[in-house]
């Protein structure tokens, strides 16, 4: 009898066909109020699942009594109760690496757009209000030769640092629990306490995973340490920032502006003050949203799901200890 798999995000027909050649597949194009009951019924019988953008708390996962592996089409895994997965011995995989360069492109686009007021001025032109050469009240800020500060220096941070240093001659400083020797060697990066990164950077880029220790790490005190001329860029998770404190910092002129791809609540509510602020560039969480990268992410997630269910170690485990504890000695899940 074939193992049962649930797909909860639209996949390319070729990937669905690949899964159906091996497993008994039930596929959903996302999960909503109209199909939630059917999804939960399928999940109750599934040994594996693959998808993205669905929150799986302990109560929801408890109903998936046969689940052995979950493969998320994302690098972040904060939509899962990882403590519950660990307790149950459920393997979780994600998709790091394949989206690094694309997200770094998005982050640097936000840096340029906020500094040079690209969105604000483009809207002025489209509205037919470009009547003469702009004056100082609409001037932007240089990016080249400025200081960029990172909160978090992982794969994406290193890719942004490469663009900043080699492309724009920027000074690179960063705060991370761990040193990044290759970034320091290749891009003259300097690791500093968080207080100094906040105080010295012209562009502060949050590229942190969402963990209990990082939730609302960037708060009112953090914004107060930044230069009034500085820009805050968030390409990680919305909840690493105290959004109310960010809004107040922007209103008060504590910082110059913000470029945001993520928010505390997504989609961003239409009533959010961020949407009416000319010094904010807000994107709909598009960090990895290119045809090429989303396809590669889906392929990676499906490959890891197949590997796990067929008894082979998946390549991109979130917590390798779960695999080692439950499956390594047994020769996998098969």
MARLO-234802 format. One record per residue: x, y, z of N, C-alpha, C in turn. Coordinates in steps of 0.02 Angstrom, whole numbers, plus 50000, padded with zeros to 5 digits. Atoms other than C-alpha are relative to their C-alpha. Layout:
<atoms>
XYZXYZXYZ ...
</atoms>
This chain:
<atoms>
500424994050000500005000050000500445006350000 499604993950005500675017249952499915004350063 500044995249945501085029750089499605006149978 500434994250016499885044350098500375006550012 499674993449997500515061950065499485005349986 500434994250011499615078550078500425005849973 499704993950028500105093349969499535005850015 500444994449980499455110050035500205006749968 499854994150041500155122249906500034997749928 500005001950070499965122249718500714998649977 499355001950027501425113149638499964999149925 499975001250072501985111149458499744993049986 500265006650017501115096649371500534994550001 499465005050001502795087849351500174997650070 499855002049931503075087949539499434995950029 500575004149978501315081549574500064993049970 499935006450034501615067749446500554995850033 499465003649968503255063249529499784997150068 500255002549935502415061849699499494994449990 500525005150011500935051949628500294993449975 499695006250022502125039349551500254995850058 499735003549941502705034849726499504999350057 500434999749941501325039349848499275001049981 500714998450006499455041149872499935007350020 499954992849990499315060049853499305003250002 500584995549997497935071949908500265007149997 499714993350012498285089449843499485005550010 500414994149989497575106249896500395006149975 499704993750022497915123249818499935005050056 500084995949941498145131249987499464997350045 500505002149951497065129050142499585006050019 500454994549983495535139850174499384997250035 500605002249964493855139250262499594995049960 500405004450042493075130350115500274992849997 499735006850006494265115450114500364997650064 499635001749940494945115250292499814993150028 500225006549973493885100250347500294994349959 499735005250043494435090050197500764999550009 499285000149989496235095150225500184996450065 499865003149937496195089850407499864992449998 500145007250008495395073150360500574996549964 499445003050037496795069850235500634999950043 499414999549957498115075650359500014994550053 500055005149947497485063250489500274993349977 499785006450027497985048950373500695000449968 499394999050039499565056250298500634998350040 499345001149971501345050550333500475005849981 499594994450022502075065450239499585005749975 500354994250028501575083050190500515005049975 499564995050030502315096950085499585006049981 500364993950017501785115050062500315006050034 499754993949969501945132550133499415004350022 500474994749982501035146950217499394997650039 500525002349955499975136750338500314999450069 499765000349932500175138350526499814993350031 500105006449968500385121550613500195000450074 499874999949928500195123250801499934992950028 500015006649970500225108850924499314996749993 500675002850004498335106650921499864997249931 500105002350069498325105050732500424993949985 499555005650013499825093450726499794993850039 500215005849960499085082350862499494995749963 500505003750039497725077450738500324996149942 499645003550054499045071250615500384994150031 499725005449960499335055050709500494995549964 499565004450038500245045950569500595003849967 499504995950034501355060350512500714998450022 499305001749987503205056350498500485005449974 499574994850027503915070550392499585005649971 500304994050029503405088350349500545003849963 499514996550042504295097650209499715006849982 500264993450014504035116350204500385003449943 499704996650057504335126350045500185007150021 499774993649973505225140250137500654998750038 499415000849958506845143450228499805000750073 500254999249932505905149450383499544994350018 500435005549978505005136550488499615002050063 500364997649941504155147450619499254998749996 500705001950004502455141550555499874993350032 500075006549968502775124950643500175000450075 499835000949930502745120750828500564994850002 499435004650006504495113350822500104995850063 499955003949939504445107851004499544993949996 500475005650008502915097050965500294994949950 499705004650050503765089850810500564995950031 499445003549968505305085550912499744994750048 500285004749951504265077351048499714993949966 500325005450037503325066950920500484996349954 499535003150046504875062750819499825001049927 500194998450069504175071050661500565004149969 499454996650034505545076250540499735006149963 500184993950036505465093950470500585002049955 499494997550047506395099750314499795006849974 500134993450029506545116950235500445001049939 499664999050064507345125150084500525005650002 499484994949999508895135250129500444999549938 499515000350056510195139749998499715002149934 500254998550068509125140049841499705007049994 500314993350005508335156749886500475005650022 499544995149970509875165549956500105006149955 499844994450045510335176149804499385004249983 500614996450017508535180549762499775004550057 500184995949943508145186549938500495005850008 499504994649995509775196349940499865005549949 500204995050050509215204949778499435004450027 500584996349974507575209849863500225004750055 499774995849945508455216450018500375006149972 499634994250027509615227249913499545004649961 500504995850033508145233249810499665004650051 500304995949947507365239349973500485005550023 499514995049980508975248150021500015005849949 499974994850052509045257449855499345003949996 500664996750007507175261049850499875004950056 500114995549944507125268550024500475006049997 499514994650000508715278650007499865005149945 500104995650057508295285749836499265001949989 500714998250001506415287449871499674997949935 500215002350066506055277149716499244999549993 500735001050004504245272449753499635006650004 500324993549990503755289649815500055004349937 499914995750058504485298549664499704997049937 500335003250057503845285749539499255001450002 500714998549994502085288549606499865007349983 500084992950018502335307349588499975000949925 499994999550073502765305249404499364997149971 500605003250027501315293249372499385004250013 500574995849984500125305449454499995006549961 499974994050041500645318949330500225006250039 499804994349958501425329849466500735001949991 499314998050016503165330949388499975006049954 500094993850038503085349049333500645003949991 499364996550004504875354949360500534995650032 499475003849966506565348649421499864999850075 500155000649929506375341949597500515004050041 499584996349954507085351949741500254995850057 499715003749944507995347049900499504996350043 500505003449958506375342249986499844993049974 500115006750028506305327049870500654996449984 499365003450011508155322749864500044993650041 499895006149963508695305549916500675000150036 499375000949963510225298750007500454995249963 499535004650031511785290649937500014993350037 499905006749971512015272049964500754998349998 499305001750006513805270249903500415003350056 499534997649949515185272150032499705001050069 500314999549933513955271650178500144993650040 499915005749956513945259350323499354995950004 500575004549995512785244350318500114995450060 499955004149940512435235250480499494994449998 500435005950003511715217750491499844997550070 500215003849941510715209950631499884992949975 500025006750028511085191950588500454999649939 499545000850057512445185850470500024992649979 500035006750029511905169750387500135000349926 499895000350073511865164950203499765006449966 500284994150034510745179450152500385006350019 499604994349979511705192050256500655000449962 499365000150037513325186550173499905002149928 500134998250069512535188350001499865007549993 500124992750001511925206050041500655003750013 499354996849985513625210350115500455000149938 499615000250062514445204949951499785005649953 500264994650043513325216749853500205006850027 499864993549969513605230849977500745001949994 499294998549998515495229549988500305000549930 499695000350065515975224649811499655004449948 500374996150048514605233849719499945007450017 500134993149979514395249649823500535002850048 499464997449958515995251249924499795001550071 500264998649934515035250550087500424996750054 499705003049941515785247350258499504995150030 500455005249975515055231250329500144998650073 499965001849930514715228850514499414995350015 500545004749986513665215250593500004997850073 500075003249934512995207650753499714993149989 500255006950003512775188850769500304996350059 499745004149945512985175950906500654996549981 499415003650025514305167750797500375004449950 499594996350048515735175450701499924997049930 500045002250070515725174450511500685001549968 499314998650023517585172850466500055001349925 499954999050072517305171450278499755006849979 500274993350016516255187350274500505005350023 499504995349976517565196250377500605000349953 499415000250044518965190450262499845002849931 500164998250069518065193250097499755007249993 500334993550008517125209450134500195004950055 499754995649947518125217450277499465001450053 500544999149952516615214950390500274999850071 499794999649930516775218950575499414998150044 500525002249954515785209950709500015004450062 500054995249946515145221850843499414998350046 500605000649959513935222150990499405003349965 500594997550034512155225550935499925007550009 500084992949988512175242751015500425004249952 499574996250046513615248350906499764999449927 500275000750068512865241250747499425004849990 500574995550004511265250850781500235007349996 499794993049995512195266950821500415002349940 499524998050052513455266650678499764999149929 500215001750068512495259850528499565005349970 500464995750038511685270650395499414995949976 500545004650019510655255450344500054994050047 500025005649954510155242750476499554994649969 500365005450033509635226150397499884994250048 500185005749958508705213250501499944993849955 500015006350037509055195950431500064994250049 499995004749944508665185350584499464994849992 500555004849993507695169250608499545002250056 500464998549946506135171250714500044994650053 499925004449943506515163250882499755003650062 500204996449939505945166951060500495005550019 499494995149982507595176251083500025006049952 499984994450049507345187150927499335003549991 500654996850009505485191150938500015007050032 500014993049980505305210150950500695002350026 499324997949982507195211650966500125007349981 499934993150023507105227850867499415003950028 500544996749964506085238350987500135007550003 499934992749996505905256651036500705002050020 499314998449979507595256451124500494999249943 499555001050058508415249550967499955005849951 500084994550046507675263050857500305006450028 499724994049969508205276350982500765000249994 499275000350007510015270550962500225001749929 499814998950070509975272650772500075007449984 499944993250025510485288350679499325002449974 500624997250029509055299950631500014999549924 499935000550073509715298350453499994992849975 499945007050018509705279350457499344997149974 500575003750027508545267350365500004993050029 500085006849974507865251150436499724995649945 500205004650052507705236350317499844993250033 500175006649972506795220250365499844995149944 500115005350049506965205050253499964993250033 500015006349963506765191750388499304997850018 500675001349977505155190150488499735006250034 500294993949973503955203750540500055000550075 500044999949928503915198650721500685000650035 499374998349968505765201750750500015007550017 500064992849989505205220050756499375001450041 500604997349968504035228850875499705005049952 500264995950055502955235950736499725006650025 500264993749972502115248950847500585004850014 499414995849988503845255250897500295002649935 499764997850065504365255850715499575005749973 500464994850024502825266050669500145006650037 499874993949961503175278350810500675003049981 499344997450019505015279850761499975003649933 500084996850065504505284050582499615006550007 500414993949989503185296550639500425005650033 499634995149961504375305050759500655002349967 499374998350033505835305850638500604997250036 499455003249965506875294850751500474996549951 499625002750056507425285950592499735003149936 500194996650062507355291850412499474996349960 500475003850041506355277750335500094992650010 499985007349992506045259250318499824996649934 500175004450057506035245950182499814993350028 500285005849965504945231250233499714995049951 500305005450040504565214650151499584995450044 500355004449953503815206750308499695004350055 500394996249952502585212050442499754995450056 500265004049945501875206450609499394996049978 500595003350025500235202250524500015000349924 500005000250073500175196650343499394996449974 499864993650034499375202150231499945006050047 500014993949960499675219450302499305003149998 500674997050000497995226750357499985006749964 500074993950040497365240750246500025006250044 500014994349954497215251950400500695001450031 499354999049970499065250350444500285006949985 499694993550012499895267450467500604999749952 499415000650044501395260750371499835001549927 500194999150069500405261850210499925007449979 500094992950016500165280650222500645004050010 499374996549986501975284850262500435000249937 499604999550062502975291450112500714997450009 499315002449988504615286050194500024992550014 500025007349992504085267650196499904996849931 500115004450058504295255250054499764993350027 500305006249974503145240450089499884995249943 500085005350050503205224349988499604994250029 500425005449976502035209250000500364993450010 499615005949983503325196850068500214996349936 499805002650065504135193949898500734997949997 499275001249999505915190049954500244994849951 499795005550045506015173649857499554999349940 500535000850050504605177149735500225001649929 499885000050072505365174249565499824993149974 500205006450029504845160549446500544994750012 499455004849995506555152449452500094997450071 499855002049931506785152549640499434996150031 500565003749971505035147149689499974992949971 499985006750029505195132549567500544995850033 499455003649968506875127649643499834998250072 500205001549931506155128749819499524994150002 500485005550001504705117349775500344993549983 499635006150019505865104849691500414997450059 499605002049942506985104749845499564996850053 500455002649948505525102049964499724993249981 500265006450023504795087949859500554994650003 499455004949998506495079449844500144997750071 499885001849931506725079950032499444995650028 500575004149978504985073050063500074992849973 499915006650030505295058649942500564996250034 499425003249969506995055050018499804997150068 500185002249933506305054150194499524994150000 500505005350002504815043250151500264993549969 499705006050031505905031450049500614997450039 499495002749957507125028750191500685003249996 499364996550007508505040850141499995006550041 499964993949960509105055450246499875006249956 500114993950038508375071850180500605004750005 499414995750003509665084750131499955006350043 500074993549968508925099650222499574999550063 500355001149936508405094550398500035006350042 500014994549952507865108250518500344997950065 499725002549937508345097650669500244992949988 499735006550016509505083350628499934995050057 500055004549942509335076350804499374995849997 500635003950006507545070850765500124994049955 499845005550045508145060550618500464994950033 499525004549968509595053350716499674995850054 500305003549944508535048850866499504994749979 500545004650017507125040450774500134995649940 499965003650063507675035050602500694997749979 499335001650025509565034450579500184992750012 499835006949984509835018050669499554994849967 500495004550031508285010550591500074999849924 499904999850072508915014450416499485004049963 500484995650033507615027950380499284998250016 500715000649986505725028750374499684994049965 500325005150041505425014950248499774994050040 
</atoms>
